[in-house]
Amino acid sequence: MNRRALLLGTAGLCASLAGCASGDDAAEQSSATTETETASATPTETPRRPRLVGRSFTPVRADACPANGALATETETGVSAVGCVSGATECSIARLARADYDAESDTATLVVEAVERADTKNCAESPVARGYEATLRFESGLPGRAVVVHDDANGRREVARIDVDA
């Protein structure tokens, strides 16, 4: 009888030890699966690109025009340009024609044109310089490059280009 009790006790002990050992392996396997699932479920963050959120354009006196027509500089939140366009008559004004950002080329473009005011008549046919200040404001970083283009009495041409430090 004692022999049976001893065998049953030993078998019970072995069974309980086997359950603990297999339980540990199961717990390890479960946590390994969870870690793997968690790692693969986390999406890879795509880098944020700059986003054009504001633009301003102000006609100013053309007292000191930059030699190349415009000067572009990097600011803390974007790009600033100061320049002069050439008008064909005294009635010409500077106007912002386009301001945009192309994410594929990482380039901000500012196009300024000289146009004739519609509300005036009898303008003298003499070339005139019209000054301006323009600013492009960005969120989530700055563009890699900024380009200023003039479309005026001298034709359409690039007058300034800067590579912006990121």
C-alpha positions as CSV (number, residue, x, y, z in Angstrom):
1,M,0.0,0.0,0.0
2,N,2.8,2.3,0.8
3,R,4.3,1.5,-2.5
4,R,1.2,2.6,-4.3
5,A,1.0,5.9,-2.3
6,L,4.7,6.5,-3.1
7,L,4.1,5.9,-6.8
8,L,1.0,8.1,-6.9
9,G,2.8,10.9,-5.0
10,T,5.8,10.7,-7.4
11,A,3.6,10.7,-10.4
12,G,1.7,13.7,-9.1
13,L,4.9,15.6,-8.3
14,C,6.2,14.9,-11.8
15,A,2.9,16.0,-13.4
16,S,2.9,19.2,-11.4
17,L,6.6,19.9,-12.3
18,A,5.9,19.2,-16.0
19,G,2.9,21.6,-15.9
20,C,5.0,24.3,-14.4
21,A,7.8,23.8,-16.9
22,S,5.5,23.7,-19.9
23,G,3.6,26.7,-18.4
24,D,6.8,28.7,-18.4
25,D,7.5,27.8,-22.0
26,A,4.0,28.7,-23.0
27,A,4.3,32.0,-21.2
28,E,7.6,32.8,-22.9
29,Q,6.1,31.8,-26.3
30,S,3.1,33.9,-25.6
31,S,5.2,37.0,-24.7
32,A,7.5,36.5,-27.7
33,T,4.4,36.3,-30.0
34,T,3.0,39.5,-28.4
35,E,6.3,41.4,-28.8
36,T,6.5,40.3,-32.5
37,E,2.9,41.3,-33.1
38,T,3.4,44.6,-31.4
39,A,6.6,45.4,-33.4
40,S,5.0,44.6,-36.7
41,A,1.7,46.4,-35.8
42,T,3.5,49.7,-35.2
43,P,3.4,51.7,-38.4
44,T,6.6,53.2,-39.8
45,E,6.5,57.0,-39.6
46,T,6.9,58.7,-42.8
47,P,9.0,61.9,-42.6
48,R,7.0,65.0,-42.5
49,R,7.4,67.4,-45.4
50,P,7.2,71.2,-45.2
51,R,3.8,72.6,-45.8
52,L,3.2,76.1,-47.2
53,V,0.8,77.8,-44.7
54,G,1.2,81.5,-45.5
55,R,2.3,84.0,-48.0
56,S,2.5,87.8,-48.0
57,F,3.3,90.3,-50.6
58,T,3.9,94.0,-50.2
59,P,4.8,96.6,-52.8
60,V,7.5,98.9,-51.6
61,R,9.6,101.8,-52.9
62,A,12.3,100.7,-55.4
63,D,15.0,102.8,-53.8
64,A,17.7,100.1,-53.7
65,C,17.1,97.3,-56.1
66,P,19.3,94.2,-55.7
67,A,21.8,93.8,-58.6
68,N,20.2,90.6,-59.9
69,G,16.7,91.8,-59.4
70,A,15.9,90.0,-56.1
71,L,17.5,88.7,-53.0
72,A,16.1,85.6,-51.2
73,T,16.9,84.8,-47.6
74,E,16.0,82.0,-45.2
75,T,14.0,82.9,-42.2
76,E,13.1,80.9,-39.1
77,T,9.8,79.9,-40.5
78,G,10.3,80.1,-44.2
79,V,11.8,82.2,-47.0
80,S,11.8,86.0,-47.6
81,A,12.5,87.8,-50.9
82,V,13.1,91.5,-51.6
83,G,13.3,92.7,-55.2
84,C,12.3,94.9,-58.1
85,V,10.5,94.1,-61.3
86,S,10.7,96.3,-64.4
87,G,7.5,97.8,-65.7
88,A,7.1,99.1,-69.3
89,T,5.2,102.2,-68.3
90,E,4.8,104.5,-65.3
91,C,1.4,102.7,-64.6
92,S,3.1,99.3,-63.9
93,I,2.8,97.7,-60.5
94,A,4.4,94.6,-58.9
95,R,2.1,91.7,-58.2
96,L,2.5,88.2,-56.8
97,A,1.6,85.9,-59.6
98,R,2.3,82.6,-57.9
99,A,3.7,81.2,-54.6
100,D,3.8,77.4,-54.1
101,Y,5.7,74.5,-52.9
102,D,6.5,71.3,-54.9
103,A,7.1,68.4,-52.4
104,E,8.6,66.1,-55.1
105,S,11.4,68.6,-55.9
106,D,11.4,70.1,-52.4
107,T,11.3,73.6,-54.0
108,A,9.4,76.7,-53.1
109,T,8.7,79.0,-56.0
110,L,7.8,82.7,-55.9
111,V,6.8,84.4,-59.2
112,V,6.4,88.2,-59.2
113,E,5.1,90.0,-62.3
114,A,4.9,93.6,-63.5
115,V,1.4,94.4,-64.8
116,E,-0.3,97.6,-65.9
117,R,-2.9,99.0,-63.6
118,A,-6.3,98.8,-65.1
119,D,-7.7,102.0,-63.5
120,T,-5.3,104.4,-65.2
121,K,-4.9,105.9,-68.6
122,N,-2.3,107.9,-70.5
123,C,0.7,106.3,-68.9
124,A,4.1,107.5,-70.1
125,E,6.0,104.9,-72.0
126,S,9.1,104.9,-69.8
127,P,10.6,101.9,-68.0
128,V,10.1,101.9,-64.2
129,A,11.3,99.7,-61.4
130,R,8.7,98.5,-58.8
131,G,9.9,97.1,-55.5
132,Y,8.3,94.4,-53.4
133,E,8.8,92.3,-50.3
134,A,7.4,88.8,-50.2
135,T,7.4,86.0,-47.5
136,L,6.5,82.4,-47.7
137,R,5.8,80.7,-44.3
138,F,6.0,76.9,-43.7
139,E,5.1,74.4,-41.1
140,S,6.9,71.1,-40.5
141,G,10.3,72.3,-41.7
142,L,11.6,74.4,-44.5
143,P,11.9,73.6,-48.2
144,G,15.3,72.4,-49.5
145,R,15.4,75.2,-52.2
146,A,13.6,78.5,-52.9
147,V,13.5,80.1,-56.3
148,V,12.3,83.7,-57.2
149,V,11.2,84.3,-60.8
150,H,10.4,87.7,-62.4
151,D,7.9,88.0,-65.3
152,D,8.2,91.7,-66.4
153,A,9.2,94.0,-69.2
154,N,12.6,92.1,-69.4
155,G,10.9,88.7,-69.9
156,R,10.5,85.7,-67.6
157,R,13.6,84.7,-65.8
158,E,14.9,83.2,-62.5
159,V,16.5,86.1,-60.5
160,A,17.3,84.3,-57.2
161,R,17.9,80.8,-55.8
162,I,18.9,79.6,-52.4
163,D,19.5,76.2,-50.9
164,V,17.9,76.3,-47.5
165,D,19.7,74.6,-44.5
166,A,17.4,72.0,-43.0
